[in-house]
Amino acid sequence: MDTGRQQPHVIVLGGGFGGVGTAVNLRDAGVDVTLVDRNDYHTFQPLLYQVATDLLETSAVGHPLRDLFRDHARATVHSGEVTDIDLDAHQVSFAARAPMTYDYLVIALGAQATFFGVEGAAEHAFPLYTLADAVRLRSHIVETWEAADRDPSLIDDGALNIAIVGGGPTGVESAGAAAELYRHVFVEDYPDVTPDQARIVLLEAGPDLLSMFRSDIRAYARRALTDRGVEVRTGEVVAKVEPTQVTWKSGEIIRTRTLIWGAGLVANPLVKTLGVDLQRGDRVPTEPDLSLAGHPEVFVVGDVSWTTVEGSDRALPQLGSVALQAGEHAAHSIAKQVAGQPTEPFRYHDKGTMATIGRGAAVAQTHGGRTLKGRTAWLAWGAVHLALLSTGEDRAKAVVDWTWAGFSHERSGRISVRTDKP
Ligand SMILES: Cc1cc2nc3c(=O)[nH]c(=O)nc-3n(C[C@H](O)[C@H](O)[C@H](O)COP(=O)(O)OP(=O)(O)OC[C@H]3O[C@@H](n4cnc5c(N)ncnc54)[C@H](O)[C@@H]3O)c2cc1C
């Protein structure tokens, strides 16, 4: 236990939806809070594909963590890489800062892309899970088009093609956004390139896109993407990724230097050091109140956790809304323990799922199974995501960027800035 503190010390590991949701809700819990993330910003992952396709600037999707806790007198924010969690000693170690001890610990370290052992995927594919991923992809796309402008033989070699793996929301949204970038912006920037020289291919292993949605939505999504010039291929699996081509399991080869990977997640590798039996995707199983079995002072929330739906062995999905609500619940559980009261089980309030395909095209499905498609769903999607962005400033930036892009198809972020010294 920490000495010299007047109040119990809560360490929150991770400043994503789960970590921020916890720390913000500990304000009146009578505890000192230390939140640590490897970055000094919170990332709004649902809009990363908009950064990657120049629709939003980085500062609309990444927000300074310190800013979020300015009026939280007992909260401290540090950037640091967590390297070890010692549950017995109640201690967390970091790469370049002194270890810290805790009275309560919240593990909200998220997940990362997994490549399922596909040859070459880890080296050559572009995952879309962090702000750095999105910026890297954006620069790569812009630089590839400029390189092809200098050397048109690259176009014949398929350099401008994009392949996207995964027909879930990340893949569908990325494909739709890439189509808008290619068919509305680059078509003006590079008028000599024809659409068949810059293909966008979306690949899904299962029989359909957006498998978690009802069939009318799945059909609409496929149609909306196809109308936007995306080639949708289902029942196909990637076998091998090389710098300039991707080979499907069927043997078909597509020439491309850009494979966006939206296919799978695995929990943060640090959880392997906890010494607990992990669930599918290396997720950490929790008790109903989100604590770790045998450690009532440790809570696990968000993508890193495996929390089952009451009365079933089905786990809650890895979604921002789940992470945010779980963080809030962990904070309330800690407050109850501090006050000497029993904790309660976590109940997720499912408000539905959404995905956007492009301007005026989105899909939404409520918990009860009601569906929305097209412009109405798109407006609803915009309203929900604006409400979720962390601050008024981020919302204003997103509104300006979306509105401007909506009217003009303009994307002013499509420049590549070289940072190497001349
Ligand atoms: C492209 C994309 C689109 C999505 N769209 C939606 C959507 O439309 N709706 C929805 O509800 N959900 C969506 N999600 C899912 C949602 O973003 C995640 O479920 C949510 O971010 C999980 O929150 P978390 O706090 O568990 O993890 P994260 O948000 O990933 O936060 C984990 C934090 O831990 C930090 N961290 C990791 N390792 C270390 C370490 N060793 N040391 C220090 N810090 C570390 C990271 O920097 C990060 O800030 C999307 C996800 C992606 C990738």
The ligand as an SDF file (V2000), in Angstrom:
LIG
                    3D

 53 58  0  0  0  0  0  0  0  0999 V2000
  -11.2880    1.5960  -36.2620 C   0  0  0  0  0  0  0  0  0  0  0  0
  -12.2000    1.3290  -35.0850 C   0  0  0  0  0  0  0  0  0  0  0  0
  -13.5500    1.7190  -35.1410 C   0  0  0  0  0  0  0  0  0  0  0  0
  -14.3910    1.5050  -34.0480 C   0  0  0  0  0  0  0  0  0  0  0  0
  -15.7010    1.9180  -34.1110 N   0  0  0  0  0  0  0  0  0  0  0  0
  -16.4870    1.7960  -33.0200 C   0  0  0  0  0  0  0  0  0  0  0  0
  -17.8260    2.3130  -33.0160 C   0  0  0  0  0  0  0  0  0  0  0  0
  -18.3050    2.8670  -34.0260 O   0  0  0  0  0  0  0  0  0  0  0  0
  -18.5710    2.2000  -31.8800 N   0  0  0  0  0  0  0  0  0  0  0  0
  -18.0640    1.6180  -30.7510 C   0  0  0  0  0  0  0  0  0  0  0  0
  -18.7640    1.5530  -29.7290 O   0  0  0  0  0  0  0  0  0  0  0  0
  -16.8150    1.1100  -30.7130 N   0  0  0  0  0  0  0  0  0  0  0  0
  -16.0150    1.1890  -31.8200 C   0  0  0  0  0  0  0  0  0  0  0  0
  -14.7430    0.6970  -31.7930 N   0  0  0  0  0  0  0  0  0  0  0  0
  -14.2660   -0.0180  -30.5850 C   0  0  0  0  0  0  0  0  0  0  0  0
  -13.8370    0.9410  -29.5010 C   0  0  0  0  0  0  0  0  0  0  0  0
  -13.0420    1.9690  -30.0280 O   0  0  0  0  0  0  0  0  0  0  0  0
  -13.0860    0.1360  -28.4370 C   0  0  0  0  0  0  0  0  0  0  0  0
  -13.9470   -0.8760  -27.9860 O   0  0  0  0  0  0  0  0  0  0  0  0
  -12.6850    1.0160  -27.2690 C   0  0  0  0  0  0  0  0  0  0  0  0
  -11.7540    1.9820  -27.6880 O   0  0  0  0  0  0  0  0  0  0  0  0
  -12.0950    0.1780  -26.1430 C   0  0  0  0  0  0  0  0  0  0  0  0
  -11.7500    1.0190  -25.1050 O   0  0  0  0  0  0  0  0  0  0  0  0
  -10.6210    0.5650  -24.0710 P   0  0  0  0  0  0  0  0  0  0  0  0
  -10.5110    1.6670  -23.0790 O   0  0  0  0  0  0  0  0  0  0  0  0
  -10.8650   -0.7960  -23.6100 O   0  0  0  0  0  0  0  0  0  0  0  0
   -9.2950    0.4740  -24.9580 O   0  0  0  0  0  0  0  0  0  0  0  0
   -8.5300    1.5990  -25.7510 P   0  0  0  0  0  0  0  0  0  0  0  0
   -9.4530    2.6750  -26.1920 O   0  0  0  0  0  0  0  0  0  0  0  0
   -7.7430    0.8810  -26.7780 O   0  0  0  0  0  0  0  0  0  0  0  0
   -7.5410    2.2200  -24.6780 O   0  0  0  0  0  0  0  0  0  0  0  0
   -6.4290    1.5190  -24.1930 C   0  0  0  0  0  0  0  0  0  0  0  0
   -5.3830    2.5180  -23.7960 C   0  0  0  0  0  0  0  0  0  0  0  0
   -4.3130    1.8370  -23.1860 O   0  0  0  0  0  0  0  0  0  0  0  0
   -3.0800    2.4070  -23.6060 C   0  0  0  0  0  0  0  0  0  0  0  0
   -2.0330    1.3940  -23.4750 N   0  0  0  0  0  0  0  0  0  0  0  0
   -1.9770    0.1910  -24.0880 C   0  0  0  0  0  0  0  0  0  0  0  0
   -0.8850   -0.4820  -23.6910 N   0  0  0  0  0  0  0  0  0  0  0  0
   -0.2250    0.3030  -22.8170 C   0  0  0  0  0  0  0  0  0  0  0  0
    0.9580    0.1590  -22.0590 C   0  0  0  0  0  0  0  0  0  0  0  0
    1.7120   -0.9560  -22.1070 N   0  0  0  0  0  0  0  0  0  0  0  0
    1.3450    1.1770  -21.2680 N   0  0  0  0  0  0  0  0  0  0  0  0
    0.5950    2.3080  -21.1990 C   0  0  0  0  0  0  0  0  0  0  0  0
   -0.5480    2.4960  -21.8760 N   0  0  0  0  0  0  0  0  0  0  0  0
   -0.9540    1.5010  -22.6850 C   0  0  0  0  0  0  0  0  0  0  0  0
   -3.3440    2.8270  -25.0460 C   0  0  0  0  0  0  0  0  0  0  0  0
   -2.4640    3.8540  -25.4430 O   0  0  0  0  0  0  0  0  0  0  0  0
   -4.8110    3.2730  -24.9880 C   0  0  0  0  0  0  0  0  0  0  0  0
   -4.9340    4.6620  -24.7930 O   0  0  0  0  0  0  0  0  0  0  0  0
  -13.8830    0.8830  -32.8780 C   0  0  0  0  0  0  0  0  0  0  0  0
  -12.5380    0.4910  -32.8250 C   0  0  0  0  0  0  0  0  0  0  0  0
  -11.7030    0.7060  -33.9120 C   0  0  0  0  0  0  0  0  0  0  0  0
  -10.2570    0.2880  -33.8280 C   0  0  0  0  0  0  0  0  0  0  0  0
  1  2  1  0
  2  3  1  0
  2 52  2  0
  3  4  2  0
  4  5  1  0
  4 50  1  0
  5  6  2  0
  6  7  1  0
  6 13  1  0
  7  8  2  0
  7  9  1  0
  9 10  1  0
 10 11  2  0
 10 12  1  0
 12 13  2  0
 13 14  1  0
 14 15  1  0
 14 50  1  0
 15 16  1  0
 16 17  1  0
 16 18  1  0
 18 19  1  0
 18 20  1  0
 20 21  1  0
 20 22  1  0
 22 23  1  0
 23 24  1  0
 24 25  2  0
 24 26  1  0
 24 27  1  0
 27 28  1  0
 28 29  2  0
 28 30  1  0
 28 31  1  0
 31 32  1  0
 32 33  1  0
 33 34  1  0
 33 48  1  0
 34 35  1  0
 35 36  1  0
 35 46  1  0
 36 37  1  0
 36 45  1  0
 37 38  2  0
 38 39  1  0
 39 40  1  0
 39 45  2  0
 40 41  1  0
 40 42  2  0
 42 43  1  0
 43 44  2  0
 44 45  1  0
 46 47  1  0
 46 48  1  0
 48 49  1  0
 50 51  2  0
 51 52  1  0
 52 53  1  0
M  END
$$$$
